[in-house]
Amino acid sequence: MKKLNLMLPWIAIAGIIVTWIFFMGRTMKVVYVDNGVLMTKYEGMKDARKEYEKKAAVWQANADTLVSEWEKELKSYEKERIRMSAKERELKEQLLSNKQQQISQYREAVQMKAREEEQKMTQTVLNEVNDYLKEYGKKRGYTFILGATGVGNIVYANEARNITEEIIKGLNEQYNKAKK
C-alpha cells in the first residue's frame, strides 16, 4: 500500500503530461519548409546571386589584369636582363617581387571582400524570407513553421505538412511587386 501511495503522484503527473501532449498535438498547427528548395527557387535569392556574381566577375577581371600586366613585365625583363647591369637587374627583380606581393595582397583582400559580400547578401535574403515566414505563420495560425535543411534537423515529416511551394509562390509574388 505504501508503494502505491508513493506511485500515485507520479502516475498523476504522467497522466497530466500525456493529456497535455494529446491536447496540444491536436491544437498545434505545425508545418515545414525545405530551406534548400526555398532558397533555390526564391527570385530574390536568384537576383541577389546574379548581382553578387557580377561583382565577383569584376573583381576577378581586375585581378586577371594585374596578373597579366605583371607577366608582361616579367617577360620583358627576361628579354632585357642580359643587357642590364647587376644593379639594374636587382632593382627590376625587386620591383617585380613587390608587384607580385601586391597582387597576392589584392587577391586576399578581394577574397575577403567576396566572402563578406556573399554573407551580407545571404543574410539580407534570409531576413526577407524569415520576415515573410513570420507574417505567413501569423496569418495562417501556425504554431510552428520548421525549416528542413537536409542535415538532419527534421528526420521525418509528412509531405502534407510541406508548405515550401506555397511560401515560394508568395515570396516571389511579394518580391516581384516590390521590384516594380
C-alpha distance (Angstrom), angle and dihedral (degrees) to the residues before:
residue distance angle dihedral
M1 . . .
K2 3.78 . .
K3 3.79 90.5 .
L4 3.78 90.8 51.7
N5 3.80 91.2 51.8
L6 3.82 89.6 51.7
M7 3.80 91.8 48.1
L8 3.82 97.1 48.1
P9 3.82 95.9 77.8
W10 3.83 90.5 49.5
I11 3.78 91.8 47.9
A12 3.80 90.2 49.7
I13 3.82 91.9 49.4
A14 3.81 90.9 48.3
G15 3.80 89.6 49.9
I16 3.79 91.3 51.0
I17 3.81 91.2 49.2
V18 3.81 93.2 48.4
T19 3.82 90.8 47.5
W20 3.81 91.3 48.3
I21 3.82 92.5 49.1
F22 3.80 90.9 47.6
F23 3.81 92.9 47.8
M24 3.81 95.9 43.2
G25 3.79 91.8 44.2
R26 3.77 89.6 57.9
T27 3.79 95.6 45.7
M28 3.80 100.6 39.6
K29 3.76 117.3 92.8
V30 3.79 108.4 -150.6
V31 3.81 124.7 177.5
Y32 3.76 135.0 158.2
V33 3.78 142.7 -147.8
D34 3.78 128.4 -147.6
N35 3.80 101.4 -123.1
G36 3.80 94.3 -161.0
V37 3.80 93.6 54.2
L38 3.78 91.2 41.6
M39 3.80 94.5 53.9
T40 3.81 91.7 43.9
K41 3.80 95.4 51.8
Y42 3.81 100.4 35.7
E43 3.81 108.6 108.2
G44 3.80 91.5 -148.0
M45 3.80 90.1 59.8
K46 3.80 91.9 45.1
D47 3.82 91.4 52.5
A48 3.80 92.8 44.2
R49 3.81 89.8 50.4
K50 3.84 91.2 50.5
E51 3.80 90.7 50.2
Y52 3.79 91.2 48.8
E53 3.80 91.2 48.5
K54 3.83 90.2 52.4
K55 3.80 90.1 53.9
A56 3.79 91.6 45.5
A57 3.81 90.5 50.9
V58 3.81 90.5 53.8
W59 3.80 91.4 49.1
Q60 3.80 90.6 48.6
A61 3.82 91.8 47.7
N62 3.81 90.1 52.1
A63 3.80 91.0 49.9
D64 3.81 91.0 47.0
T65 3.81 90.4 51.2
L66 3.79 91.8 51.6
V67 3.80 91.5 49.1
S68 3.79 91.8 46.8
E69 3.82 91.4 51.2
W70 3.80 90.7 48.5
E71 3.81 91.4 49.6
K72 3.83 90.2 51.2
E73 3.78 90.4 50.9
L74 3.81 90.2 48.3
K75 3.82 92.5 51.0
S76 3.78 90.5 47.0
Y77 3.79 90.5 50.4
E78 3.81 91.7 49.2
K79 3.81 90.1 53.8
E80 3.81 94.9 45.9
R81 3.80 102.0 36.5
I82 3.80 93.2 89.4
R83 3.80 89.0 64.1
M84 3.81 94.0 44.8
S85 3.73 127.0 95.3
A86 3.80 119.1 -118.6
K87 3.81 89.9 -103.6
E88 3.85 92.2 50.9
R89 3.82 91.3 48.3
E90 3.79 91.1 49.6
L91 3.80 91.7 49.2
K92 3.83 93.6 46.6
E93 3.82 92.0 46.9
Q94 3.79 89.5 50.9
L95 3.82 90.6 50.3
L96 3.80 91.4 48.9
S97 3.79 91.0 47.6
N98 3.82 91.6 49.7
K99 3.79 91.2 49.0
Q100 3.81 90.6 49.8
Q101 3.81 89.9 52.2
Q102 3.81 90.4 49.1
I103 3.80 90.0 51.9
S104 3.81 90.3 50.8
Q105 3.80 90.5 49.0
Y106 3.80 90.4 47.8
R107 3.81 91.2 51.3
E108 3.80 91.7 49.5
A109 3.80 90.6 48.9
V110 3.80 91.0 48.7
Q111 3.80 91.6 49.1
M112 3.79 90.6 51.1
K113 3.81 90.8 46.8
A114 3.81 89.9 48.6
R115 3.82 91.7 52.1
E116 3.80 90.9 48.3
E117 3.80 92.2 47.7
E118 3.80 92.4 48.1
Q119 3.79 91.7 47.8
K120 3.82 91.3 47.9
M121 3.80 91.5 47.3
T122 3.79 92.5 48.4
Q123 3.80 92.8 46.9
T124 3.81 91.7 49.8
V125 3.80 91.1 52.3
L126 3.81 92.0 44.5
N127 3.81 89.7 52.1
E128 3.82 90.1 52.3
V129 3.79 91.4 48.7
N130 3.81 93.7 46.0
D131 3.82 91.9 48.9
Y132 3.79 89.7 50.6
L133 3.80 92.2 47.5
K134 3.82 91.6 51.0
E135 3.80 92.2 52.9
Y136 3.80 92.1 42.3
G137 3.80 91.1 51.3
K138 3.79 93.1 48.1
K139 3.82 93.0 48.8
R140 3.81 92.6 49.3
G141 3.82 95.7 41.7
Y142 3.79 96.3 -119.7
T143 3.78 118.3 167.4
F144 3.81 92.0 -157.3
I145 3.78 138.0 8.6
L146 3.77 106.4 -165.7
G147 3.78 124.8 -160.7
A148 3.80 119.1 -135.6
T149 3.79 112.1 -154.1
G150 3.77 100.6 175.7
V151 3.80 93.1 -115.9
G152 3.76 97.6 95.9
N153 3.79 108.8 -84.2
I154 3.82 88.7 120.6
V155 3.76 109.0 32.9
Y156 3.79 96.2 -179.4
A157 3.77 135.0 5.4
N158 3.76 131.8 167.0
E159 3.81 109.2 -108.6
A160 3.80 88.4 -131.4
R161 3.81 86.2 70.6
N162 3.83 92.9 53.9
I163 3.82 108.7 107.1
T164 3.81 96.0 169.0
E165 3.81 95.8 117.8
E166 3.82 92.0 47.6
I167 3.78 89.9 51.3
I168 3.81 92.9 47.3
K169 3.80 91.2 50.2
G170 3.79 93.1 49.4
L171 3.79 94.4 42.7
N172 3.81 92.4 49.5
E173 3.80 91.6 48.0
Q174 3.80 90.8 50.7
Y175 3.80 91.7 45.4
N176 3.80 94.6 48.4
K177 3.83 91.6 48.9
A178 3.81 90.7 51.0
K179 3.82 91.1 46.5
K180 3.81 92.8 58.1
